[in-house]
Amino acid sequence: MFFASDNAAPCPPAIMDALMRANAGFAMSYGADAATTALRDQIRTLFDAPEAEVQLVTTGTAANALALALYTPPYGSILCHRHAHIEEDECGAPEFFTAGAKLHLIDGAHGKITPDALTTALAGAGGAVHSVQPSALSLTNVTEAGTVYTVAEITELASIAKARGLGVHLDGARFANALAATNASPADMTWRAGVDVLSLGGTKNGLLAAEAVVLFDPSKAWELALRRKRAGHLTSKMRYVSAQMAAWLDGGLWLDMATHANAMAARLATGLAMIEGATLAHPVQANIAFARLPASAHARAKAAGAVYYDMGDGLCRLVCSWCTTADDVDALLAAFNG
Ligand SMILES: *Cc1c(COP(=O)(O)O)cnc(C)c1O
């Protein structure tokens, strides 16, 4: 009954097997190996974006901060949701990597920015020499509240941002879960919707440590390469990072795992709705549920060995992963029910 986070899950055997296969003999370092070249092509093909630049890092924070730095000067601002990971969980990395840009926080129900809120934020931003200049919009899909932006919603937000000349970043720590939830294609959810750069997350969905910056404007590729190295994120034994991500994409494993995690969260949400005194704080649209439960229900679940984050006031976050089982979900529900 481990619902603390999807990055607390182990790696599936296919990923560990791929690492063992990658461990055969010598290969050139710093990404000059055949596995990395093949993976970069695999991602370009998957995104229907033959010109895209793909660079690997090992944390989502690095992917986000490097991606945002490409679009944001030190005197710029990054518009994002008030509860965005870049605001709450990255220790100022975007500010650091941009050499001081400001995050411009936008409120919105259920972790989402609305077109109206974005338009209002932009109306009051920039202009005079006295203020930071709006430079990038950062969206998160799956959002931090466990909700999902549709392709149409991303398209609308991106077009508002583009009309003001902003770059558009998508934090896809749970991109696979968002695709699984919407049945959208990778291209439709990114560049065709106006996204300039994607943080493609693997670690929350079964990888050991692999994230990709997928940059749809290849003219910034060299800058990204230099920024990654300067930031200390050019992994010398890159083949092991590449091997993970290639095995994850092969045969659609990444989407199968995300689909399963989403289905487990849906099962959880259905069960929670039937518990006396329980309410869902946000619609459950992917692999995360936020629920408010009576203290007695929490006490029973904790006593039964359930692990999850308490957010205070009876609210908890329950995250399903590729290896959450229906039995895990049912056992948690039974404990909550008493
Ligand atoms: C987990 C997560 C990240 C990446 O976090 P790291 O711990 O740096 O890998 C980025 N964005 C969101 C929304 C996340 O949930």
The ligand as a Gaussian input file, in Angstrom:
#p B3LYP/6-31G(d) Opt

LIG

0 1
 C        8.621000      14.935000     -10.036000
 C        8.325000      16.132000     -10.844000
 C        9.343000      16.804000     -11.544000
 C       10.790000      16.377000     -11.542000
 O       11.325000      16.253000     -10.298000
 P       12.786000      15.667000     -10.006000
 O       12.650000      15.234000      -8.603000
 O       13.737000      16.774000     -10.181000
 O       13.065000      14.550000     -10.949000
 C        8.991000      17.892000     -12.307000
 N        7.716000      18.294000     -12.401000
 C        6.707000      17.671000     -11.764000
 C        5.314000      18.136000     -11.948000
 C        6.982000      16.573000     -10.955000
 O        5.988000      15.952000     -10.335000

